Amino acid sequence: PAFFWEDVVSFAVIALHTLYLWALYDGWSSTYQMWIALAAYIIYVINAAQFVWKLRMARLQGAAAEEVPA
């Protein structure tokens, strides 16, 4: 459950890259191919940001747990 949205966005990235390959194979115009690729990479950056944010939150929680005396 912790990585649900990261996985959802990852599947969107995969879907867009697959659509790009289909557009390339099917001979869609280069303008459509460019927009599909651009959308895929924008969503990929969002996915990477989600991962970095989740990693940062985990590290902060770990540091806070170490500071609390038992």
N, C-alpha and C positions, 0 to 999 in steps of 0.2 A: 504493500500500500504506500510506502514512503516514496517510491519512485514511479507512481502511477502516471503522473502528468509528463514526466520525462519520457516514459515509454510511449504515451499517446503522441507526443510531439515527434519522437523518433519515427514512429510509423507514418506520420504525415510527411516527414522528410523522405522516407523510403518511397512513399506513394508518388511524391513529386518527381523524384529522380527516375522512377519507373515511367511516369508520364513523359518525362523529357526523352528517355530512350525510345519510347513509342513514337513521339513526335519526330525524332530524328529518323527512325526507321520508316515511318509513313510519309515522310517528305513534307511535313508542315513547314510553313514559312519560318525563316530564321528569326523573325520578330517574335513569333509565338514561342519558339524554342528559347530565346533569350529571356522572355518574361517568366517562363516556367523555371528555368535555371535560377534566375534571380530570386524568385519566390522560394525555391528550395533552399538556397543558401541563406536567405534571411531567416527562415524558420530554423535552419541548422544553427545559426548564431543564437537564436532564442533558446534552443535546446542546450547549447553549450553554457549559456548564462544560467539556465535552471540548474544544471549540474554543478557549476562553480558555486552558486548560491547555496545549494544543499550541502555541499562539502564544507563551505565556510560555516554554516550553521552547526554542523556536526562537530567541527573543531572548537567552536565557541562553547558548545555544550560540554564537550570533553574537558576544556580548560576550566569551566565553571565548576564541574564536578570534582576536579582535583583540588580546587581552592577551599572547598567546604570541608572543615575538619570532621572526622568521623567520631 
